[in-house]
Amino acid sequence: MCQLAESRKSKIVIRKFKNPLPKTFYLIKMSKTSEIKVIIDLDQNNVPEKLTWSAQDGGVNNEEAKTVLLSIWDAKAKETLRIDLWTKDMPVDEMKQFFHQTMLTMADSFEKATGETTICEDLRDYCYHFADKMNILPRE
C-alpha cells in the first residue's frame, strides 16, 4: 500500500510505503534547483571593475555585464534587500537605457504577478516620461 501526499507550495512529493516492506520509510522527491552566479572583480577601493554572470539553465556561462540590480524580498522583516552594482566604465547613456528598460520590465512583471493593469499602465506612462527627460527615446 502506498500513501501519497503532495505539497503544492514546496512541490515536495512524499510517499509512505507500508507492508509488505519490513519497515516504514519515506521517499522524498525534491523539485529541481537552479543557480545563478555573479562574480564581482573589485579594485583596491572595492569598486567593481568587472562583473560576470552564469546561469547554466539559461545557457549563460561567464558572460560579462556592466551592471546588476538584485532585489530580494525578506518575508520576515517585510522589506526589500538590494544589491546594486555597476562597473566604473558603465557609460551614463547606457545606464539611462538600463534603468528605463528595467522599469518597463518591472511593470510587466508586476502586472503578470498581480493582474493590476491600470497601475502598470501608469508606470509605463512614467517610463515614457523618464525616457523623454533622459533624451533616450528613439528618433523618428
GUTIDO-31595 format. One record per atom (N, C-alpha, C, O): x, y, z; atom name; residue number from 1; residue in three letters. Coordinates in pm, whole numbers. Last residue first. Layout:
<fitors>
      u      v      w atome num residu
      X      Y      Z    CA NUM    Ala
...
</fitors>
This chain:
<fitors>
      u      v      w atome num residu
   1262   5958  -3462     N 140    Glu
   1171   5919  -3571    CA 140    Glu
   1227   5953  -3706     C 140    Glu
   1163   5927  -3808     O 140    Glu
   1472   5811  -3216     N 139    Arg
   1444   5921  -3308    CA 139    Arg
   1356   5872  -3421     C 139    Arg
   1372   5759  -3469     O 139    Arg
   1371   5674  -2906     N 138    Pro
   1419   5655  -3043    CA 138    Pro
   1381   5775  -3131     C 138    Pro
   1271   5830  -3119     O 138    Pro
   1460   5847  -2607     N 137    Leu
   1357   5796  -2696    CA 137    Leu
   1414   5778  -2836     C 137    Leu
   1498   5857  -2880     O 137    Leu
   1638   5962  -2437     N 136    Ile
   1673   5828  -2488    CA 136    Ile
   1564   5768  -2574     C 136    Ile
   1573   5651  -2612     O 136    Ile
   1632   6192  -2271     N 135    Asn
   1664   6200  -2413    CA 135    Asn
   1710   6065  -2470     C 135    Asn
   1810   6058  -2543     O 135    Asn
   1531   6191  -2022     N 134    Met
   1669   6144  -2036    CA 134    Met
   1718   6149  -2181     C 134    Met
   1833   6114  -2209     O 134    Met
   1267   6267  -2070     N 133    Lys
   1354   6357  -1992    CA 133    Lys
   1501   6318  -2004     C 133    Lys
   1588   6405  -1996     O 133    Lys
   1180   6036  -2210     N 132    Asp
   1176   6169  -2273    CA 132    Asp
   1271   6264  -2202     C 132    Asp
   1348   6335  -2267     O 132    Asp
   1208   5838  -2017     N 131    Ala
   1285   5830  -2141    CA 131    Ala
   1291   5964  -2213     C 131    Ala
   1393   6000  -2270     O 131    Ala
   1016   5936  -1830     N 130    Phe
   1157   5919  -1792    CA 130    Phe
   1245   5919  -1918     C 130    Phe
   1345   5991  -1924     O 130    Phe
    781   5911  -1984     N 129    His
    823   6042  -1934    CA 129    His
    973   6040  -1898     C 129    His
   1046   6132  -1933     O 129    His
    779   5632  -2013     N 128    Tyr
    788   5716  -2133    CA 128    Tyr
    837   5855  -2094     C 128    Tyr
    923   5912  -2161     O 128    Tyr
    748   5565  -1745     N 127    Cys
    869   5522  -1816    CA 127    Cys
    888   5602  -1945     C 127    Cys
   1001   5635  -1981     O 127    Cys
    492   5664  -1697     N 126    Tyr
    605   5728  -1632    CA 126    Tyr
    736   5690  -1703     C 126    Tyr
    825   5774  -1718     O 126    Tyr
    353   5474  -1850     N 125    Asp
    347   5617  -1887    CA 125    Asp
    464   5693  -1824     C 125    Asp
    526   5776  -1889     O 125    Asp
    409   5248  -1698     N 124    Arg
    463   5256  -1834    CA 124    Arg
    459   5400  -1886     C 124    Arg
    549   5443  -1958     O 124    Arg
    261   5318  -1470     N 123    Leu
    406   5303  -1460    CA 123    Leu
    472   5309  -1598     C 123    Leu
    578   5370  -1613     O 123    Leu
      4   5311  -1580     N 122    Asp
     57   5437  -1525    CA 122    Asp
    209   5431  -1514     C 122    Asp
    277   5529  -1546     O 122    Asp
    -10   5039  -1637     N 121    Glu
    -15   5135  -1748    CA 121    Glu
     37   5271  -1703     C 121    Glu
    107   5339  -1778     O 121    Glu
    -10   4950  -1375     N 120    Cys
    103   4916  -1462    CA 120    Cys
    106   5004  -1586     C 120    Cys
    213   5040  -1635     O 120    Cys
   -254   5036  -1282     N 119    Ile
   -134   5097  -1225    CA 119    Ile
    -10   5066  -1310     C 119    Ile
     83   5146  -1316     O 119    Ile
   -419   4867  -1450     N 118    Thr
   -428   5014  -1452    CA 118    Thr
   -301   5079  -1399     C 118    Thr
   -247   5169  -1463     O 118    Thr
   -361   4592  -1392     N 117    Thr
   -336   4651  -1524    CA 117    Thr
   -328   4803  -1520     C 117    Thr
   -238   4862  -1580     O 117    Thr
   -277   4376  -1185     N 116    Glu
   -307   4519  -1168    CA 116    Glu
   -272   4597  -1296     C 116    Glu
   -166   4659  -1305     O 116    Glu
   -201   4115  -1173     N 115    Gly
   -317   4147  -1256    CA 115    Gly
   -357   4293  -1248     C 115    Gly
   -463   4330  -1300     O 115    Gly
     26   4030  -1036     N 114    Thr
    -89   4079   -959    CA 114    Thr
   -216   4101  -1041     C 114    Thr
   -326   4104   -986     O 114    Thr
    221   3928  -1211     N 113    Ala
    210   3872  -1076    CA 113    Ala
     79   3909  -1007     C 113    Ala
     27   3831   -928     O 113    Ala
    191   4082  -1443     N 112    Lys
    179   3937  -1452    CA 112    Lys
    154   3875  -1314     C 112    Lys
     75   3782  -1301     O 112    Lys
    244   4337  -1335     N 111    Glu
    113   4307  -1395    CA 111    Glu
     89   4157  -1403     C 111    Glu
    -21   4109  -1374     O 111    Glu
    508   4303  -1256     N 110    Phe
    407   4334  -1155    CA 110    Phe
    267   4303  -1209     C 110    Phe
    183   4250  -1137     O 110    Phe
    631   4259  -1506     N 109    Ser
    635   4155  -1402    CA 109    Ser
    526   4178  -1297     C 109    Ser
    460   4084  -1254     O 109    Ser
    582   4507  -1637     N 108    Asp
    535   4380  -1694    CA 108    Asp
    527   4271  -1588     C 108    Asp
    428   4199  -1580     O 108    Asp
    715   4681  -1461     N 107    Ala
    571   4697  -1486    CA 107    Ala
    513   4568  -1541     C 107    Ala
    407   4524  -1497     O 107    Ala
    972   4584  -1492     N 106    Met
    909   4576  -1360    CA 106    Met
    758   4592  -1374     C 106    Met
    682   4522  -1306     O 106    Met
   1023   4653  -1755     N 105    Thr
   1006   4510  -1724    CA 105    Thr
    947   4490  -1584     C 105    Thr
    880   4390  -1560     O 105    Thr
   1041   4933  -1719     N 104    Leu
    939   4875  -1807    CA 104    Leu
    916   4728  -1775     C 104    Leu
    801   4683  -1768     O 104    Leu
   1265   4949  -1550     N 103    Met
   1134   4994  -1501    CA 103    Met
   1021   4938  -1587     C 103    Met
    916   4900  -1535     O 103    Met
   1460   4849  -1727     N 102    Thr
   1432   4779  -1601    CA 102    Thr
   1295   4820  -1547     C 102    Thr
   1219   4734  -1503     O 102    Thr
   1465   5042  -1928     N 101    Gln
   1421   4907  -1960    CA 101    Gln
   1386   4828  -1834     C 101    Gln
   1292   4748  -1836     O 101    Gln
   1562   5260  -1771     N 100    His
   1435   5269  -1845    CA 100    His
   1381   5130  -1874     C 100    His
   1264   5102  -1847     O 100    His
   1809   5162  -1683     N  99    Phe
   1704   5193  -1586    CA  99    Phe
   1568   5200  -1654     C  99    Phe
   1469   5152  -1599     O  99    Phe
   1939   5134  -1935     N  98    Phe
   1923   5020  -1846    CA  98    Phe
   1811   5045  -1745     C  98    Phe
   1726   4958  -1725     O  98    Phe
   1945   5397  -2030     N  97    Gln
   1868   5295  -2102    CA  97    Gln
   1840   5174  -2013     C  97    Gln
   1729   5119  -2014     O  97    Gln
   2118   5506  -1834     N  96    Lys
   1983   5561  -1854    CA  96    Lys
   1893   5459  -1925     C  96    Lys
   1779   5438  -1884     O  96    Lys
   2345   5354  -1882     N  95    Met
   2279   5343  -1752    CA  95    Met
   2136   5397  -1762     C  95    Met
   2044   5340  -1703     O  95    Met
   2417   5446  -2134     N  94    Glu
   2371   5308  -2121    CA  94    Glu
   2301   5285  -1987     C  94    Glu
   2207   5205  -1980     O  94    Glu
   2498   5705  -2063     N  93    Asp
   2385   5689  -2156    CA  93    Asp
   2330   5546  -2153     C  93    Asp
   2210   5526  -2168     O  93    Asp
   2716   5647  -1892     N  92    Val
   2595   5709  -1838    CA  92    Val
   2477   5690  -1933     C  92    Val
   2366   5662  -1887     O  92    Val
   2889   5333  -1916     N  91    Pro
   2857   5466  -1970    CA  91    Pro
   2723   5518  -1917     C  91    Pro
   2629   5441  -1900     O  91    Pro
   3086   5178  -1684     N  90    Met
   2949   5177  -1736    CA  90    Met
   2916   5316  -1785     C  90    Met
   2914   5410  -1706     O  90    Met
   3332   5161  -1560     N  89    Asp
   3332   5201  -1701    CA  89    Asp
   3193   5190  -1765     C  89    Asp
   3182   5193  -1888     O  89    Asp
   3290   5070  -1307     N  88    Lys
   3327   5212  -1321    CA  88    Lys
   3331   5256  -1466     C  88    Lys
   3333   5376  -1493     O  88    Lys
   2991   4868  -1298     N  87    Thr
   3135   4886  -1315    CA  87    Thr
   3165   5033  -1337     C  87    Thr
   3080   5110  -1380     O  87    Thr
   2752   4841  -1038     N  86    Trp
   2787   4874  -1176    CA  86    Trp
   2936   4898  -1182     C  86    Trp
   2998   4941  -1085     O  86    Trp
   2496   4708   -829     N  85    Leu
   2637   4717   -866    CA  85    Leu
   2650   4760  -1012     C  85    Leu
   2571   4721  -1097     O  85    Leu
   2293   4667   -566     N  84    Asp
   2303   4745   -689    CA  84    Asp
   2451   4765   -720     C  84    Asp
   2522   4832   -645     O  84    Asp
   2097   4469   -388     N  83    Ile
   2238   4479   -425    CA  83    Ile
   2239   4548   -561     C  83    Ile
   2191   4492   -660     O  83    Ile
   1857   4476   -124     N  82    Arg
   1903   4512   -258    CA  82    Arg
   2055   4507   -269     C  82    Arg
   2128   4537   -175     O  82    Arg
   1560   4363     21     N  81    Leu
   1706   4368     32    CA  81    Leu
   1758   4390   -109     C  81    Leu
   1709   4329   -204     O  81    Leu
   1255   4490    132     N  80    Thr
   1337   4451     18    CA  80    Thr
   1484   4467     51     C  80    Thr
   1528   4570    101     O  80    Thr
   1057   4353    402     N  79    Glu
   1130   4460    334    CA  79    Glu
   1216   4402    222     C  79    Glu
   1245   4283    219     O  79    Glu
    960   4190    614     N  78    Lys
    868   4260    522    CA  78    Lys
    936   4380    457     C  78    Lys
    884   4491    456     O  78    Lys
   1109   4027    769     N  77    Ala
   1118   4170    800    CA  77    Ala
   1021   4253    716     C  77    Ala
   1002   4372    742     O  77    Ala
   1029   3782    648     N  76    Lys
   1022   3802    793    CA  76    Lys
   1019   3949    829     C  76    Lys
    937   3993    909     O  76    Lys
   1075   3809    375     N  75    Ala
    938   3792    423    CA  75    Ala
    925   3814    573     C  75    Ala
    821   3859    621     O  75    Ala
   1256   3998    184     N  74    Asp
   1273   3937    315    CA  74    Asp
   1135   3928    378     C  74    Asp
   1082   4027    429     O  74    Asp
   1311   3976   -154     N  73    Trp
   1210   4007    -53    CA  73    Trp
   1238   3927     74     C  73    Trp
   1242   3804     71     O  73    Trp
   1571   4122   -334     N  72    Ile
   1525   4001   -266    CA  72    Ile
   1426   4042   -157     C  72    Ile
   1454   4132    -78     O  72    Ile
   1713   4238   -631     N  71    Ser
   1621   4266   -520    CA  71    Ser
   1569   4134   -465     C  71    Ser
   1529   4045   -540     O  71    Ser
   1986   4355   -802     N  70    Leu
   1926   4235   -745    CA  70    Leu
   1840   4277   -627     C  70    Leu
   1887   4342   -534     O  70    Leu
   2133   4467  -1085     N  69    Leu
   2042   4510   -979    CA  69    Leu
   1972   4384   -930     C  69    Leu
   1906   4315  -1007     O  69    Leu
   2437   4519  -1238     N  68    Val
   2349   4417  -1182    CA  68    Val
   2265   4485  -1075     C  68    Val
   2317   4551   -986     O  68    Val
   2630   4611  -1529     N  67    Thr
   2554   4644  -1409    CA  67    Thr
   2465   4527  -1369     C  67    Thr
   2422   4447  -1453     O  67    Thr
   2778   4498  -1729     N  66    Lys
   2823   4627  -1678    CA  66    Lys
   2749   4668  -1551     C  66    Lys
   2799   4749  -1473     O  66    Lys
   2897   4162  -1782     N  65    Ala
   2789   4259  -1764    CA  65    Ala
   2849   4388  -1711     C  65    Ala
   2958   4388  -1654     O  65    Ala
   3000   3870  -1957     N  64    Glu
   3032   3997  -1893    CA  64    Glu
   2909   4087  -1890     C  64    Glu
   2828   4087  -1982     O  64    Glu
   2938   3532  -1877     N  63    Glu
   2912   3645  -1965    CA  63    Glu
   2940   3774  -1888     C  63    Glu
   2908   3786  -1770     O  63    Glu
   2974   3264  -1775     N  62    Asn
   3074   3371  -1758    CA  62    Asn
   3059   3484  -1860     C  62    Asn
   3157   3526  -1921     O  62    Asn
   2729   3134  -1961     N  61    Asn
   2847   3092  -1889    CA  61    Asn
   2951   3203  -1891     C  61    Asn
   3010   3234  -1995     O  61    Asn
   2398   3042  -2011     N  60    Val
   2489   3155  -1993    CA  60    Val
   2607   3108  -1910     C  60    Val
   2590   3051  -1802     O  60    Val
   2183   2871  -2036     N  59    Gly
   2290   2862  -2134    CA  59    Gly
   2388   2977  -2127     C  59    Gly
   2456   3007  -2226     O  59    Gly
   2003   2864  -1835     N  58    Gly
   1978   2960  -1943    CA  58    Gly
   2085   2958  -2050     C  58    Gly
   2078   3036  -2145     O  58    Gly
   2113   2683  -1660     N  57    Asp
   1982   2651  -1720    CA  57    Asp
   1948   2743  -1836     C  57    Asp
   1873   2705  -1926     O  57    Asp
   2346   2824  -1581     N  56    Gln
   2355   2705  -1665    CA  56    Gln
   2224   2671  -1733     C  56    Gln
   2223   2634  -1850     O  56    Gln
   2441   3126  -1569     N  55    Ala
   2313   3060  -1540    CA  55    Ala
   2306   2938  -1632     C  55    Ala
   2264   2950  -1747     O  55    Ala
   2672   3373  -1464     N  54    Ser
   2646   3242  -1524    CA  54    Ser
   2510   3192  -1478     C  54    Ser
   2470   3212  -1364     O  54    Ser
   2852   3681  -1509     N  53    Trp
   2744   3601  -1454    CA  53    Trp
   2726   3473  -1534     C  53    Trp
   2760   3465  -1652     O  53    Trp
   3076   3937  -1405     N  52    Thr
   3043   3826  -1493    CA  52    Thr
   2934   3744  -1426     C  52    Thr
   2924   3738  -1304     O  52    Thr
   3209   4257  -1394     N  51    Leu
   3100   4171  -1348    CA  51    Leu
   3082   4060  -1451     C  51    Leu
   3073   4087  -1571     O  51    Leu
   3480   4457  -1292     N  50    Lys
   3428   4362  -1388    CA  50    Lys
   3319   4279  -1322     C  50    Lys
   3333   4236  -1207     O  50    Lys
   3516   4644  -1097     N  49    Glu
   3584   4665  -1224    CA  49    Glu
   3526   4576  -1333     C  49    Glu
   3523   4614  -1450     O  49    Glu
   3353   4789   -822     N  48    Pro
   3351   4684   -925    CA  48    Pro
   3423   4727  -1053     C  48    Pro
   3394   4832  -1111     O  48    Pro
   3556   4895   -560     N  47    Val
   3468   4940   -668    CA  47    Val
   3471   4833   -776     C  47    Val
   3579   4789   -818     O  47    Val
   3738   4861   -351     N  46    Asn
   3615   4781   -354    CA  46    Asn
   3510   4833   -453     C  46    Asn
   3390   4818   -431     O  46    Asn
   3977   4981   -396     N  45    Asn
   3879   5057   -318    CA  45    Asn
   3742   4988   -314     C  45    Asn
   3642   5050   -277     O  45    Asn
   4115   4811   -564     N  44    Gln
   4165   4825   -426    CA  44    Gln
   4069   4903   -336     C  44    Gln
   4078   4894   -213     O  44    Gln
   3835   4663   -745     N  43    Asp
   3966   4728   -738    CA  43    Asp
   4006   4743   -591     C  43    Asp
   3936   4692   -503     O  43    Asp
   3682   4338   -795     N  42    Leu
   3690   4470   -733    CA  42    Leu
   3829   4529   -744     C  42    Leu
   3929   4457   -751     O  42    Leu
   3467   4140   -974     N  41    Asp
   3608   4172   -957    CA  41    Asp
   3616   4317   -910     C  41    Asp
   3564   4408   -975     O  41    Asp
   3213   3928   -900     N  40    Ile
   3248   4069   -900    CA  40    Ile
   3397   4084   -877     C  40    Ile
   3448   4044   -772     O  40    Ile
   2989   3703  -1040     N  39    Ile
   3125   3720   -989    CA  39    Ile
   3163   3867  -1007     C  39    Ile
   3149   3923  -1116     O  39    Ile
   2691   3537   -984     N  38    Val
   2750   3665  -1025    CA  38    Val
   2887   3676   -959     C  38    Val
   2900   3659   -838     O  38    Val
   2485   3270  -1083     N  37    Lys
   2605   3313  -1013    CA  37    Lys
   2656   3444  -1072     C  37    Lys
   2664   3460  -1194     O  37    Lys
   2206   3084  -1024     N  36    Ile
   2255   3199  -1099    CA  36    Ile
   2371   3255  -1018     C  36    Ile
   2356   3284   -899     O  36    Ile
   2079   2757  -1033     N  35    Glu
   2172   2852   -974    CA  35    Glu
   2207   2962  -1073     C  35    Glu
   2233   2935  -1191     O  35    Glu
   1805   2549   -936     N  34    Ser
   1881   2620  -1038    CA  34    Ser
   1968   2723   -970     C  34    Ser
   1935   2772   -862     O  34    Ser
   1646   2233   -870     N  33    Thr
   1703   2361   -827    CA  33    Thr
   1784   2419   -942     C  33    Thr
   1826   2348  -1034     O  33    Thr
   1341   2046   -894     N  32    Lys
   1471   2086   -948    CA  32    Lys
   1518   2218   -887     C  32    Lys
   1436   2304   -855     O  32    Lys
   1187   1907   -599     N  31    Ser
   1182   1969   -730    CA  31    Ser
   1322   2015   -768     C  31    Ser
   1411   2022   -684     O  31    Ser
   1244   1589   -446     N  30    Met
   1256   1735   -445    CA  30    Met
   1242   1787   -587     C  30    Met
   1280   1720   -683     O  30    Met
   1084   1332   -302     N  29    Lys
   1127   1377   -434    CA  29    Lys
   1126   1530   -434     C  29    Lys
   1020   1592   -424     O  29    Lys
   1148   1110    -57     N  28    Ile
   1113   1250    -80    CA  28    Ile
   1171   1289   -215     C  28    Ile
   1292   1280   -238     O  28    Ile
   1024    825     87     N  27    Leu
   1100    875    -27    CA  27    Leu
   1055   1018    -50     C  27    Leu
    935   1044    -61     O  27    Leu
   1032    665    402     N  26    Tyr
    982    774    319    CA  26    Tyr
   1078    799    203     C  26    Tyr
   1200    795    221     O  26    Tyr
    923    355    553     N  25    Phe
   1024    453    518    CA  25    Phe
    963    555    422     C  25    Phe
    855    532    367     O  25    Phe
    862     89    772     N  24    Thr
    807    206    706    CA  24    Thr
    921    301    674     C  24    Thr
   1007    326    759     O  24    Thr
    992   -238    701     N  23    Lys
    987   -117    783    CA  23    Lys
    921     -6    702     C  23    Lys
    923     -7    579     O  23    Lys
    943   -452    519     N  22    Pro
    964   -481    661    CA  22    Pro
    952   -357    750     C  22    Pro
    907   -369    864     O  22    Pro
    672   -428    287     N  21    Leu
    809   -394    325    CA  21    Leu
    825   -411    475     C  21    Leu
    731   -388    550     O  21    Leu
    413   -471    198     N  20    Pro
    487   -585    251    CA  20    Pro
    630   -553    288     C  20    Pro
    705   -645    319     O  20    Pro
    361   -229    458     N  19    Asn
    367   -370    418    CA  19    Asn
    348   -383    267     C  19    Asn
    268   -308    212     O  19    Asn
    404    103    324     N  18    Lys
    386      8    434    CA  18    Lys
    391   -132    376     C  18    Lys
    421   -151    258     O  18    Lys
    547    409    230     N  17    Phe
    523    270    195    CA  17    Phe
    507    188    322     C  17    Phe
    584    201    417     O  17    Phe
    472    725    139     N  16    Lys
    491    642    257    CA  16    Lys
    451    498    221     C  16    Lys
    336    471    185     O  16    Lys
    608    987    -38     N  15    Arg
    541    859    -50    CA  15    Arg
    573    777     74     C  15    Arg
    690    762    110     O  15    Arg
    583   1321   -113     N  14    Ile
    622   1226     -9    CA  14    Ile
    540   1099    -30     C  14    Ile
    417   1104    -39     O  14    Ile
    703   1578   -303     N  13    Val
    616   1462   -305    CA  13    Val
    668   1363   -203     C  13    Val
    785   1325   -207     O  13    Val
    702   1921   -302     N  12    Ile
    767   1802   -247    CA  12    Ile
    665   1690   -249     C  12    Ile
    553   1707   -202     O  12    Ile
    630   2182   -366     N  11    Lys
    645   2082   -471    CA  11    Lys
    727   1962   -424     C  11    Lys
    811   1910   -497     O  11    Lys
    567   2371   -184     N  10    Ser
    707   2336   -195    CA  10    Ser
    735   2235   -304     C  10    Ser
    851   2205   -333     O  10    Ser
    284   2408   -235     N   9    Lys
    378   2518   -216    CA   9    Lys
    521   2479   -245     C   9    Lys
    590   2546   -322     O   9    Lys
    159   2159   -250     N   8    Arg
    160   2247   -367    CA   8    Arg
    263   2357   -356     C   8    Arg
    324   2396   -456     O   8    Arg
    261   1851   -145     N   7    Ser
    251   1990   -102    CA   7    Ser
    261   2078   -225     C   7    Ser
    361   2073   -297     O   7    Ser
    110   1540   -135     N   6    Glu
    182   1636   -218    CA   6    Glu
    156   1776   -166     C   6    Glu
     41   1815   -146     O   6    Glu
    126   1205    -47     N   5    Ala
     93   1341     -1    CA   5    Ala
    174   1437    -85     C   5    Ala
    294   1416   -105     O   5    Ala
     14    879    -70     N   4    Leu
     81    989   -140    CA   4    Leu
     32   1120    -84     C   4    Leu
    -88   1145    -75     O   4    Leu
     77    549     35     N   3    Gln
      4    674     58    CA   3    Gln
     84    787     -5     C   3    Gln
    207    790      5     O   3    Gln
     52    224    -74     N   2    Cys
    131    346    -85    CA   2    Cys
     41    465    -61     C   2    Cys
    -60    481   -129     O   2    Cys
     84   -117      0     N   1    Met
      0      0      0    CA   1    Met
     89    124      0     C   1    Met
    192    126     68     O   1    Met
</fitors>
